[in-house]
Amino acid sequence: MCILAAAGGLIALELSATCPPGGPLAFGDCARVRPLVMDVIGLGAALYVVGLSAVLAWVSGLRRRGVADATAARDWYLLAALVGLPAAPLLAFTLVSALR
């Protein structure tokens, strides 16, 4: 939930910035970069949350079958969170760029 709120805050910050000098994320190019920035932030946050939810569901299944304990579940979730933090925006940028 915090990731989606932070992404929404970044998008709101970008939209509230004046367009001729550019927003904090568009670097002065409102016509071409601003839509790309907002798409990447939104998709990146969604991919991150979906990925962490998938890992949580997977680990819950492992715990239910008795294959993993609470410590292993926490470790897998933290590993997915740390790996997903840089991977989700990069994947989002690749997808948004490819679909343009």
N, C-alpha and C positions, 0 to 999 in steps of 0.2 A: 504494500500500500504506500509505503514511503517513497519507493522508486517512482510510482505513478504520480504522486503528489509533486515530487521534485521535477519530473518531466513537465508536468502541467505548469509549474512555476516558471521553468525556463521558457516554455512556449509563450506564456503570458508576458514575461519580461521582454521577449523578442517582439511580440506584437505591440507592446506599449512604447517601444522605442521609436523615435522619429526616423522617418525613412531617408531623407537626403543624406544625413551623416551615417546612417546605418545603425542597426541594432548591435547589441553586444556579441551576437553570434554570427551575424551576416557579414561583418567586416566591410560595411559600406556599400554592398551590392544588393540592394533590396529586390531588384527585379528577378535576378536569377538565383541568388544564393538563399534568400529568405525562405522560399517554399521548400527547398532542399533541406535546409536546417530543421525546419519544423517536422518534415516527414521523417527524417533520420532520428530525431529525438523521440518522436512518438512511437515509431516502429521499434527502435532500440529498447525503449522501456517495456513495450509489450512483449518483445522476444525474451527479455530478461525475466519478467514475471512468469511467462509461460514455461520457460526452461526451469526455473526454480520450483515451480509447481509440479512439473513432471518429475524432477528429482525427488521431491517430497513424497509424491505418490509411489515412486519406485521403492524408496527406502521404507515407506510404511508397509508395503507388501513384503519386503524382506523381513521386517520385524514381526509381521503377522505370521509368517512361516517359520519363525524362530532361527533364521539364518544370521541375523544381525541384532546387536543390542543397541541401547540408546546412544552409547558413545560412538559407535560406528555410524549410526544414522546422522548424528551431529557432524561428524567429520566429513561425511560425503556431502552434506548440505553446505558446509562451509567451503569445501573445495569447489563445489559447483558455483557458489556465490562469488568466490574470488576469480575463478576462470571466466565466468560469464560476464563479469563487470567490463573487461576490455573487449571481449568477444562479441557481445550483443550489439554495441554501436558499430563495430566494424562490419558485422554481417548486415546490419540495417543499412549502412552506407552502400554496401555492395548491392543489396537488393533494390534500394531506391534508385541508385545510379543506373542499374541495368534495366529498370522498368521505365526510365524516362526516354 
